[in-house]
Amino acid sequence: MAGASPQGEDGAGAAASNSPTPSDKSVAPAHPHPAAAGEGGHVKAGKWGLIIGAIGVVFGDIGTSPLYALREAIGHARDGVGGDLAVIGVVSLAFWALMVVVTFKYVMFLMRADNKGEGGTLALMALATHAVGRRSAFIFILGVCGAALFYGDGIITPAISVLSAIEGVKDAPGVGGRLDPFIVPVSAGILIALFLVQARGTAGLARFFGPITALWFLSLGVLGVIHIFDDVSILRALSPHYGVELLIKDGFLGFIILGSVFLAVTGAEALYADMGHFGKAPIRAGWIGFVLPCLTLNYLGQGALILSHPGAAENPFWSMVPSAIYWPMLGLATAATVIASQAVITGAFSVTQQAVQLGLLPRIDIKNTSETQAGQIYVPAVNNLLMIGVLVLLFVFQSSHNLTAAYGVAVTGVMLINTLMAYSVIRHKWNWPVWAVLGALIPFGFIDTVFLTSNLLKIPDGAWMPLVLGAALVLLMWTWVRGTQILSDKTRKDSLPLTDLIEMLRARPPHRAPGTAIFLTSDPDVAPVALMHNLKHNKVLHEKNVILTVRTTDRPRVPENQRVTIEPISDDFKKLTISYGFMEQPNVPRALGVCRKQGLKFDIMSTSFFLGRRSVIASATQGMPLWQDRLFIFLTRNAANPTDFFHIPPGRVVELGAQVAV
């Protein structure tokens, strides 16, 4: 019952959605760029401004991979065939992973599957469901799993990124290991500060994200160019032959190596997820024209350095940096990793907002941190949980080398899910023949599966963590969706059709009270619980009565001229439907202002809002298992206040309760 507010009438009035499923990483991270969002969510900026903005937000995660990706992969490869092939083969695999997974799959292919300009797992799920034309349990499960795995990735990315940068002090000139004991505490301090600043918003700082990250990539490219000449034979790595040869000669070890090589493409999902904030063209231009060349040059430079100085394999990135610029480079690396972490955090906020809108999670307190930019949101509960999770990882794993074992599983899982969901879009929306769809997706699916299984081998070393977290979130979402469905079905079965109630009121008119009453409900066809209780206990009916339903569509945003739909039922009753996209936050009073253009006027301060507050009790004989009932009840009790969630003036709200067993 994705999209339907689980609370329905029990205070939420959040209403049923026509969206068959959730959205996405729609799961697209909120864009931290200071410019106001334009139509479709794209930032209003010039071409170069969009490209620089995309470099700062979209490529932050993948841009920090050179700090640790090659180090881990070559460390495994040298345990096998060793020699030059270990180095050239790994660099070749990293380069072709960037080409196939990022360039071919995401930039060239998957970015075409956009949902009104938005991308990411949840947006793709909504698009796939729309393409199929019905609710699909398979697509729904894929979307829920993808959203859950994203949170797992969101906890690991800040920890490994910042830690890998601060670890650069180990090789700093003149330090000699004296600062090693401070690496974890300093990393923790930086991350705590990053999470604490979220409440104030990052719009002011965001204007510097693009230029700083662009300087970071430029530095990567320059360092690579300098060291390629250490051993120009590294250019052989541009041929896929050496990567394939390494995998064949290393056998099962080559399979393990792929798990580390994948670290080079973590963050690829961000290209697709952030498409709605910048548009396809700026992201494609930024990747092909700037980011990909800089990353390629850096990996080639690291490989050449290791070929000429094998000892550099212990930490090839920091071995590249000249002593004269070591400390400035360390500062730049730290800034780049903080920016990458910021993108993941805002992404988690955005996913949460969409999950709430689509009925996958209970209402959660979501705050706007910018008056001019809709994408600037702050979710206190998610921020606190992420901070705790990141700090636990930091102190448990202690080093980026240990964290790499946990990294990758969540990302590869999301990538495979995207490939599977793309089938419905390509087959039913693009109308490709089956042979063409399979011809396009089977190679991508095979590569995703190989990377996923190679990363699953790291489960004993820490990869279990994002899987356990993802499983817990899937259980949470499933409990919420299932509990909501049971509650909705039970309410509908026990309720009176609205048309029948209106006929009864005509036959026996009650006392009329002046003013307008708005009854929030998730099902506009049945008499709201609050209306029934008002008639039963107060024995009055207002002069004007509006049955209000807030629905979430399968589109990212709804144009203002399509925001409200008014349907007269009788002289006393009207149905009002307010529609929002899964990327939007509901604001009922603002939407009511739109009604004036359609002839329905409200004086918000003389209008009463009636909410049905349902008290849910567990039942061992019906619905879900008792433990799941209790989990659902816990979620309902901790949901955000509907008055705040819908921005309704508190002084105009009347809540009437009822007890329901699930």
Disulfide bonds with the S-S distance in Angstrom:
none
